[in-house]
């Protein structure tokens, strides 16, 4: 039940990444890419907020 919920919530964000990046050695690295992107986006938005605030 928890796994289904997690899959439903994350699938829309992970699907485009999975289409672009093939599995590496049988491992799906799309969650790692998504987390790195979100960290980058967070830093970018914080810098923009500080610049325009």
ABEGO torsion letter per residue (X at the ends): XAAAAAAAAAAAAAAAAAAABBBBGGBBAAAAAAAAAAAAAAAAAAAAAAAAX
